[in-house]
């Protein structure tokens, strides 16, 4: 098991900026934590999971939702998801409160992202992995879950100020 903590960074960035903010979070995390700059070339695995072909020892996951973005970085497979707390879809969230639904959804999606699985996993009967952590205080108004490769891996979370990301985005 890796003794290094999973790093999860998040930012509230405003609608329409989420995708760029997620990539900027990744660039900032790699620079600060591993001294890697600039952001390495990315490719996608057959299931769509992004990876660094020239840095197989660095694993990451990105997510964004309605004005927020998150990034998880580790040396083993990891998945992360963020969702704005909002009314749950009626069919999928039947019998659950909005918060219960999105807590389950973020954990399931983080599990699916870690494994490189798609929508069929999210809509199937399988539950989230027990290794998932909820990061309740990372971004106010949002639910965040991170799923490391195995249980017991520590998680370190940081909320990043939008101004810090602007510096990274301006350099790219």
C-alpha contacts under 8 A as a table, 3 or more apart, distances in Angstrom:
res1	aa1	res2	aa2	distance
1	X	150	X	7.71
1	X	153	X	7.68
2	X	5	X	7.82
2	X	75	X	7.45
2	X	76	X	7.54
2	X	153	X	7.10
3	X	153	X	6.99
3	X	154	X	7.79
4	X	74	X	7.58
4	X	75	X	7.84
4	X	153	X	7.64
4	X	154	X	7.35
5	X	74	X	7.19
5	X	153	X	6.30
5	X	154	X	4.67
5	X	155	X	5.04
5	X	156	X	6.12
6	X	72	X	6.67
6	X	73	X	5.90
6	X	74	X	5.01
6	X	148	X	7.18
6	X	153	X	7.20
6	X	154	X	6.29
6	X	155	X	4.69
6	X	156	X	6.04
7	X	29	X	7.97
7	X	71	X	8.00
7	X	72	X	5.48
7	X	73	X	5.26
7	X	74	X	6.59
7	X	155	X	6.09
7	X	156	X	5.00
7	X	157	X	5.92
7	X	158	X	7.86
8	X	70	X	6.90
8	X	71	X	5.56
8	X	72	X	4.33
8	X	73	X	6.61
8	X	146	X	7.79
8	X	155	X	7.21
8	X	156	X	6.17
8	X	157	X	4.66
8	X	158	X	6.36
9	X	25	X	6.66
9	X	29	X	7.55
9	X	70	X	5.54
9	X	71	X	5.33
9	X	72	X	6.56
9	X	157	X	5.73
9	X	158	X	4.83
9	X	159	X	5.74
9	X	160	X	6.57
10	X	25	X	7.33
10	X	68	X	7.30
10	X	69	X	5.63
10	X	70	X	4.20
10	X	71	X	6.48
10	X	138	X	6.86
10	X	139	X	6.85
10	X	157	X	7.92
10	X	158	X	6.48
10	X	159	X	4.96
10	X	160	X	5.89
11	X	21	X	7.56
11	X	68	X	5.68
11	X	69	X	5.52
11	X	70	X	6.56
11	X	139	X	7.08
11	X	159	X	5.83
11	X	160	X	5.24
11	X	161	X	6.45
11	X	162	X	6.54
12	X	67	X	5.87
12	X	68	X	4.31
12	X	69	X	6.60
12	X	139	X	7.05
12	X	161	X	7.95
12	X	162	X	7.10
13	X	17	X	6.17
13	X	18	X	6.45
13	X	21	X	6.85
13	X	67	X	5.35
13	X	68	X	5.41
13	X	69	X	7.20
13	X	162	X	6.20
14	X	17	X	5.97
14	X	18	X	7.11
14	X	66	X	7.43
14	X	67	X	4.03
14	X	68	X	6.61
15	X	18	X	6.64
15	X	66	X	5.70
15	X	67	X	4.16
15	X	68	X	7.69
16	X	19	X	7.75
16	X	67	X	6.94
17	X	20	X	5.68
17	X	21	X	6.00
17	X	67	X	6.96
18	X	21	X	4.99
18	X	22	X	6.13
18	X	64	X	5.54
18	X	65	X	6.96
18	X	66	X	7.51
18	X	67	X	5.89
18	X	68	X	5.80
18	X	69	X	5.43
19	X	22	X	5.22
19	X	23	X	6.56
19	X	64	X	6.59
19	X	69	X	7.29
20	X	23	X	5.28
20	X	24	X	6.14
20	X	169	X	7.98
21	X	24	X	4.94
21	X	25	X	6.02
21	X	69	X	6.09
21	X	165	X	7.00
22	X	25	X	5.08
22	X	26	X	6.36
22	X	62	X	6.04
22	X	63	X	6.72
22	X	64	X	6.83
22	X	69	X	5.12
22	X	70	X	5.85
22	X	71	X	6.16
23	X	26	X	5.03
23	X	27	X	6.26
23	X	62	X	7.65
24	X	27	X	4.99
24	X	28	X	6.05
24	X	165	X	6.02
24	X	168	X	6.16
24	X	169	X	6.09
25	X	28	X	5.10
25	X	29	X	5.99
25	X	70	X	7.14
25	X	71	X	6.11
25	X	165	X	6.80
26	X	29	X	5.10
26	X	30	X	6.14
26	X	39	X	7.77
26	X	60	X	7.99
26	X	62	X	7.90
26	X	71	X	5.96
26	X	72	X	7.80
26	X	73	X	7.72
27	X	30	X	5.28
27	X	31	X	6.14
27	X	37	X	7.30
27	X	38	X	7.09
27	X	39	X	5.27
27	X	168	X	7.35
28	X	31	X	5.15
28	X	32	X	6.06
28	X	165	X	7.45
28	X	168	X	6.68
29	X	32	X	5.29
29	X	33	X	5.73
29	X	34	X	7.68
29	X	73	X	7.53
30	X	33	X	5.41
30	X	34	X	5.19
30	X	35	X	6.24
30	X	36	X	5.25
30	X	37	X	7.09
30	X	39	X	7.52
31	X	34	X	5.77
31	X	35	X	4.48
31	X	36	X	4.74
31	X	37	X	5.43
31	X	38	X	7.66
32	X	35	X	5.86
32	X	36	X	7.87
36	X	39	X	7.02
37	X	40	X	7.55
40	X	52	X	6.51
40	X	54	X	7.61
40	X	55	X	7.91
41	X	52	X	6.09
41	X	53	X	7.34
41	X	54	X	7.55
42	X	50	X	6.41
42	X	51	X	5.54
42	X	52	X	4.80
42	X	53	X	6.71
43	X	50	X	5.59
43	X	51	X	5.56
43	X	52	X	6.34
43	X	53	X	6.71
44	X	47	X	7.62
44	X	48	X	5.15
44	X	49	X	5.30
44	X	50	X	4.29
44	X	51	X	6.05
45	X	48	X	5.17
45	X	49	X	5.22
45	X	50	X	6.27
45	X	51	X	7.22
45	X	116	X	7.97
46	X	49	X	7.42
47	X	116	X	5.66
47	X	117	X	6.29
47	X	118	X	6.98
48	X	116	X	6.97
49	X	113	X	7.01
49	X	116	X	5.39
50	X	60	X	7.87
50	X	61	X	7.56
51	X	56	X	7.65
51	X	59	X	6.78
51	X	60	X	7.16
52	X	55	X	5.18
52	X	56	X	6.14
52	X	58	X	7.28
52	X	59	X	7.74
53	X	56	X	6.02
55	X	58	X	5.73
56	X	59	X	7.08
57	X	75	X	5.51
57	X	76	X	7.46
58	X	73	X	7.12
58	X	74	X	6.16
58	X	75	X	5.02
58	X	76	X	7.32
59	X	73	X	5.79
59	X	74	X	5.31
59	X	75	X	5.50
59	X	76	X	5.83
59	X	77	X	5.64
59	X	78	X	6.71
60	X	71	X	7.09
60	X	72	X	5.35
60	X	73	X	4.40
60	X	74	X	6.29
60	X	77	X	7.18
60	X	78	X	6.17
60	X	79	X	7.28
61	X	71	X	5.74
61	X	72	X	5.19
61	X	73	X	6.77
61	X	78	X	6.31
61	X	79	X	5.20
61	X	80	X	5.77
61	X	113	X	7.17
61	X	114	X	7.46
62	X	69	X	7.55
62	X	70	X	5.88
62	X	71	X	4.61
62	X	72	X	6.59
62	X	79	X	7.74
62	X	80	X	6.42
62	X	81	X	7.37
63	X	69	X	5.74
63	X	70	X	5.34
63	X	71	X	6.55
63	X	80	X	6.45
63	X	81	X	5.24
63	X	82	X	6.02
64	X	67	X	7.41
64	X	68	X	5.53
64	X	69	X	4.12
64	X	70	X	6.23
64	X	81	X	7.37
64	X	82	X	6.02
64	X	83	X	7.41
65	X	68	X	5.38
65	X	69	X	6.49
65	X	82	X	6.17
65	X	83	X	5.37
65	X	84	X	6.17
66	X	83	X	7.58
66	X	84	X	6.26
68	X	82	X	7.63
68	X	84	X	7.94
69	X	82	X	7.10
70	X	80	X	7.38
70	X	81	X	7.28
70	X	82	X	6.70
71	X	80	X	6.94
72	X	78	X	6.96
72	X	79	X	7.01
72	X	80	X	6.18
72	X	146	X	7.45
73	X	78	X	7.27
74	X	77	X	7.05
74	X	78	X	6.77
76	X	148	X	7.45
76	X	149	X	6.16
77	X	114	X	5.70
77	X	115	X	7.53
77	X	148	X	6.47
77	X	149	X	5.33
78	X	110	X	7.81
78	X	113	X	7.42
78	X	114	X	4.58
78	X	115	X	7.97
78	X	146	X	7.25
78	X	147	X	5.67
78	X	148	X	4.57
78	X	149	X	5.84
79	X	109	X	7.76
79	X	110	X	4.40
79	X	111	X	5.96
79	X	112	X	7.23
79	X	113	X	4.75
79	X	114	X	3.92
79	X	115	X	7.65
79	X	146	X	5.68
79	X	147	X	5.10
79	X	148	X	6.59
80	X	106	X	7.80
80	X	109	X	7.42
80	X	110	X	4.44
80	X	111	X	7.79
80	X	113	X	6.95
80	X	114	X	7.56
80	X	144	X	7.30
80	X	145	X	5.70
80	X	146	X	4.30
80	X	147	X	6.27
81	X	106	X	5.28
81	X	107	X	7.34
81	X	109	X	6.17
81	X	110	X	5.17
81	X	144	X	5.67
81	X	145	X	5.49
81	X	146	X	6.59
82	X	106	X	6.34
82	X	142	X	6.61
82	X	143	X	5.60
82	X	144	X	4.42
82	X	145	X	6.70
83	X	102	X	6.91
83	X	106	X	6.82
83	X	142	X	5.53
83	X	143	X	5.34
83	X	144	X	6.64
84	X	141	X	6.25
84	X	142	X	4.39
84	X	143	X	6.39
85	X	98	X	7.13
85	X	99	X	6.60
85	X	102	X	6.95
85	X	141	X	5.90
85	X	142	X	5.33
85	X	143	X	6.49
86	X	98	X	6.57
87	X	98	X	5.49
88	X	92	X	7.48
88	X	93	X	5.58
88	X	97	X	7.69
88	X	98	X	5.00
88	X	101	X	6.48
88	X	102	X	7.21
89	X	92	X	5.50
89	X	93	X	5.57
90	X	93	X	5.26
90	X	94	X	5.67
91	X	94	X	5.66
93	X	96	X	5.49
93	X	97	X	7.40
93	X	98	X	7.28
93	X	101	X	5.61
96	X	99	X	7.90
96	X	100	X	5.74
96	X	101	X	5.81
97	X	100	X	5.12
97	X	101	X	6.17
98	X	101	X	5.20
98	X	102	X	6.27
99	X	102	X	5.27
99	X	103	X	5.98
100	X	103	X	5.19
100	X	104	X	6.25
101	X	104	X	5.29
101	X	105	X	6.02
102	X	105	X	4.72
102	X	106	X	5.84
102	X	143	X	7.00
103	X	106	X	5.43
103	X	107	X	6.32
103	X	134	X	7.88
103	X	143	X	6.59
103	X	144	X	7.92
103	X	145	X	7.72
104	X	107	X	5.28
104	X	108	X	6.11
104	X	128	X	7.40
105	X	108	X	5.11
105	X	109	X	5.97
105	X	122	X	7.63
106	X	109	X	5.07
106	X	110	X	5.95
106	X	143	X	7.17
106	X	144	X	6.44
106	X	145	X	5.51
107	X	110	X	5.14
107	X	111	X	6.18
107	X	128	X	5.48
107	X	129	X	7.53
107	X	132	X	6.28
107	X	133	X	7.82
107	X	134	X	7.72
107	X	145	X	5.34
107	X	146	X	7.05
107	X	147	X	7.25
108	X	111	X	5.06
108	X	112	X	6.16
108	X	122	X	6.20
108	X	127	X	6.43
108	X	128	X	4.43
108	X	129	X	7.41
109	X	112	X	4.92
109	X	113	X	6.03
109	X	122	X	6.37
109	X	128	X	7.92
110	X	113	X	5.12
110	X	114	X	6.14
110	X	132	X	7.63
110	X	145	X	6.29
110	X	146	X	5.71
110	X	147	X	5.52
111	X	114	X	5.21
111	X	115	X	6.40
111	X	128	X	5.88
111	X	129	X	6.04
111	X	132	X	7.41
111	X	146	X	7.93
111	X	147	X	5.70
112	X	115	X	5.22
112	X	116	X	5.91
112	X	117	X	4.80
112	X	118	X	6.38
112	X	121	X	6.51
112	X	122	X	7.10
113	X	116	X	4.90
113	X	117	X	6.09
113	X	118	X	7.58
114	X	117	X	7.78
114	X	147	X	6.74
114	X	148	X	7.35
114	X	149	X	7.39
117	X	120	X	7.68
117	X	121	X	6.42
118	X	121	X	5.83
118	X	122	X	7.01
119	X	122	X	5.00
119	X	123	X	6.24
120	X	123	X	5.33
120	X	124	X	5.88
121	X	124	X	5.03
121	X	125	X	7.78
121	X	126	X	7.03
128	X	132	X	7.35
129	X	132	X	5.92
129	X	147	X	7.29
130	X	151	X	6.70
131	X	147	X	5.77
131	X	148	X	6.21
131	X	149	X	7.32
131	X	150	X	5.44
131	X	151	X	4.04
131	X	152	X	7.04
131	X	153	X	7.97
132	X	145	X	6.53
132	X	146	X	5.47
132	X	147	X	4.06
132	X	148	X	6.58
132	X	151	X	7.48
133	X	145	X	5.58
133	X	146	X	5.35
133	X	147	X	6.28
133	X	155	X	7.91
134	X	143	X	7.65
134	X	144	X	5.98
134	X	145	X	4.56
134	X	146	X	6.65
135	X	138	X	5.71
135	X	143	X	7.10
135	X	144	X	5.28
135	X	145	X	5.90
135	X	146	X	7.65
135	X	157	X	7.69
136	X	139	X	7.50
136	X	142	X	7.92
136	X	143	X	6.19
136	X	144	X	6.60
137	X	140	X	6.35
138	X	144	X	7.38
138	X	157	X	6.88
138	X	158	X	6.90
138	X	159	X	5.99
139	X	142	X	5.54
139	X	143	X	7.41
139	X	144	X	7.81
139	X	159	X	6.98
147	X	150	X	7.91
148	X	151	X	7.09
148	X	153	X	6.65
149	X	153	X	7.96
150	X	153	X	6.51
160	X	164	X	6.72
160	X	165	X	7.48
161	X	164	X	5.43
161	X	165	X	6.95
162	X	165	X	5.22
162	X	166	X	6.26
163	X	166	X	4.95
163	X	167	X	6.56
164	X	167	X	5.46
164	X	168	X	6.89
165	X	168	X	5.11
165	X	169	X	6.10
166	X	169	X	5.01
166	X	170	X	5.98
167	X	170	X	5.24
167	X	171	X	6.44
168	X	171	X	5.25
168	X	172	X	6.64
169	X	172	X	5.37
